């Protein structure tokens, strides 16, 4: 519990405002709980040195993130996203494993890239960060995911044109199944039984589970589908509509609709494509058929499979024209000029800066990042509004509070059983601690043993991974009469 007088608060606020990553800041004393009166720093990121963070909170302030959340899969990357476990998967696949730039695939300066089946735009962000001057077209049929791509384009100040439609062999309209809790499997050709088995195969590739009932429950939760209608265009129409002269890289990830997309490409459009990557479901020899199709068009073709998908029929096919036919030199570097490109990197640096000047007992324990400091009609700082913002946006606060309530302490004990770590705080995140879908099954099983059934759903765990938030969800269920913890 830290405390400071008004003079010290003003000095700490001034120190924060001197930081290059800060446009404005104010430090207050607030009662988080009756036994925890803590220092809270409200910080407006600087648009020039922490532009990605600032733009993210501008989007939050104007309502552009409705249905989405801000998340950092890495200390140097901030994205608007739908489901954190999917975002982590995509980040590992695209940024860490470099799954797309292999087998001869290159990115060149000013490349034109078509991302078909963009999801939230992780590959588009990757291209924008690594390829100077890239012109990117993200094609995504799910309106909510298209919204995420637009948000990420703004956050990262990237040249991304978002087209909200499906691609197919001919234009029109179609129905498809959208899985809000497992968006990467959304498809025009969804099959509930088949899709559940694919998810099961993925989840059990590296780790088995003894609790098949809870695994079934988790899969059922992840695979709740919604039928939606969307427009369908052909790739030829996209090329004509956007006046695309050259396609340096065409990436297709459309969940069993890849043959339909390829059927909508005529000879003229094929002549513009120099590289292609296709996520392929090997149905009826589809991998071999696509390899043959590309080879007949002059592409050098390879394929492989992510080890995490080894129990599924999912492969990635890579094709590029002969090296002599490709112009330009491979360019792959990070063009990001932002010094602080995530909330955590900025907050960590702010803490270090303040600690160099002030003693530990007056260092702010909470950091809330926001678009602007709210003012009253009289032009003074609106402290009530600040507190309201903090209360609504726990994700933006830097906590280091030990578990306090019986439920928090019980959860911390469960985490120690699962992870063998003793330092869980109320802001400790289940997935950042090392949790995954199968350890989530173990967690829910232990929660049900202690608190009773149906007090913590898989959906709640995946959406609210912090210990304190999960404890609050359990307490809410208990207060509704599920069970009383003694």
VEXGUMAR-31137 format. One record per residue (C-alpha): z negated, y negated, x negated. Coordinates in steps of 0.25 Angstrom, whole numbers, plus 5000, padded with zeros to 4 digits. Each point is the difference from the previous one (the first is absolute). Example, Ala and Ser with C-alpha at 12.3 -4.5 7.8 and 13.67 -1.06 7.14 Angstrom:
VEXGUMAR-31137
496950184951500249864994
This chain:
VEXGUMAR-31137
500050005000500549874993499649865004500449864995499649865005501049905004500249944987500350134994500950045011500849874998500150034985500550155003501049955010500549904989500150104990500950095009500949885003500249984986500650154999501550004999500150105011499349925010500449885008498749985007498650065001498749995006498750084998499050025011498750075003500150105012499150105007500850134999498950085006498549965002499750064986501249954993500249854998501249994991500949914993501450005006501249934993501249965009501249984991501449955003501050064990500949914992501550015005500549994985499150104993499650095011501249985010500150155005498549995004500149865006501350045008499350125005498949925006501049905006500650125007498750045005499649865005501349995008499950135007501250074992499150124996499750045015499950154999500050004985499049994989499949954986499850114990500050014984500550144996499849954986499349884993501349934998500750025014499749955013500850045012500049995016499950155005499750095011499350124995499350004986500250154997501549985002500049874992499250084988501150115001501149905000499449924988499850134992501450055003500849874997499149924991499350104992500950135000501249915000500650105009501349935003500449954986500350134994501250104998500949884995499649905011500049864995499649865005500849894994499849855001500549945013500150145006500450015015499050115006500150065014498650075004500350085012498750055006499249894994498750035006499049884996501049964988499350064988501350044994500549865003498849944993500250094988501549954999499649865002498950004989500850084990501549955002500249854998500949945010500150125009500649995014499350105009500350055014498950085007500450085012498950055008500050045015498549995003499749855004498650014995500450054987501249894999498949905002499350054988501249994992500249865004498649974997500150064986501349934997499249875003498850044992500850044988501049885002501150114999501549995004499950115011500850005013499450085010500850075011499350075011500950115004500350154997501250044993500950115005501450065002500449905011499349875006499250005013498650035003499150124998498650055002499150044989498650044998499049914993498750054994499149884998499050084992501150074992501149905000500850064988500450125009500549925012501450045003501150015010500050154998498550025001499550145004498550005003499750144996500950004987499449864996498650055001500350124991500749914990498749915000499150124999500950054988499949874993498549995002499750144995500950004988498949974989498850035008499650105011499049985011499050095006499949925013501350035007499549945013499749874994501350004992500750035014499349885006500449914988501550045001499949985015499549864998501049974989501250055009499849935013501449955003500649895009501450005005500749874997501449955002500849924989501449964997500950084991501049954990500950064990499949974985501449945001499649905011498849964991500949984988501049925009498949925007499349964987501349984992499650104989501050014989499350104991498850105002499450034987499050095006499950065014498750075003499950095013498750055005500150035015499350135003501150105004501049895004500750004986501250075004500249915012499949884991501050054990501050035011500049855003500549964986501549995000500950004987500049854998498450005000500050124991500849924990498949894999498950104997499750034985498750075002499350085011498650065002499850095013498750065005500550135005499450115010500750134995500450045014501150115000500449974985500049855002499649974985501250084995501049945011499649864996500150034985501450055002500449885009499549904989500750084989501350005007499949845000499850004985498449994999499250074990499050075008498650054998498850045008498550034999498850015009498649934999499050104997499149955011501150055009500350134994499650085013500949925008501649995001500049864995500949974988500649874993501450004997500549904989501449964998500749904991501549974996500450034986499349914990501349944995500349955015498649935001499949864995498849934995498850044991498850075006498949905002498650045004498949904998498949935008500549865003498749965007499549874994498750005008498850004992499250065012500850085009498950075008498749965007499250094990500649954988499749865004498650035005499750074987500449884991499349915009498750084998500250004985500249855000498849975007499150094992500449934988499449875005498850055009498950105000500250135008499049965011500949895005501350074999500750025014499950145005501149985011501449944998500849975012501549964998500749925010501149905003499249875001498649965001499849965015499549865003499349955012500649885009499249914991500650054987498850084995500050154996499950085013498950104995500050075013501550034999499850054986498950105005500950045011501250034990499050084991499550085012501450045005500650034986499150094992501150054992500149874993498550004996499550054986498850085003499050074991498950045010499350135000500050085013498949955009500050075013499750155003501550025003500449934987499150084992500450135007501549974997499749964985499350144999501250075006500949924990499150054988500250145005501549995001500349914987498850024992499849854998498749935002500449855001500649995014499849865006500349965014501349954996500450124992501350065005500150145004501550014994499749924988498950094997501050114999500150045015501250065005500450075013499350134997498749944995500149915013499950145008498850034991499449865003500250015015499450155000498749954994499949885009500150095012498950094994499149884999500449915011500750095010501450015004501049895003499249894993501149974990501550035002501050024989500749885005498749914998499850064986501549974996499949865005498649964996499750074987498849924995498650075001499449885008501149995010500050155002498550005002500249895011501050095007499050115000498949925005500849945011500450145005498550044999499649885008500950045011499250135002500750104990498750034993498849934994499750014985498650034997
